[in-house]
Amino acid sequence: MTRVARIVLAVLAGAVAGSLVNMGLVNIGPFVVPLPEGAALLSSARLRTSESM
């Protein structure tokens, strides 16, 4: 395998690994820092009323 192909594969593997780590952090974020009581994200109107909490 040429050096350029190895570098391209390394960059692609890094992008995939970084995406997976980011997705994991986004998914576990609400468990680490939960939303305040009464916060509602179901509609934009309810989200606006939750902003003042």
C-alpha positions, 0 to 999 in steps of 0.5 A: 500500500502506498504512503498516500493511501495509508494517510488517506485511510488514517484520516478516514478512520480518524473521522469515523472514530471522532464521529462515533465518540462525538455521537456517544458524548451527545447521547450521554450528555443529558444523563451527565447534566440533566435538564432542569425540572419542567424543561420541555423540548417538544415544541418551540413554544414550550422551549421558549417558556423553559428558557427562563428556568 
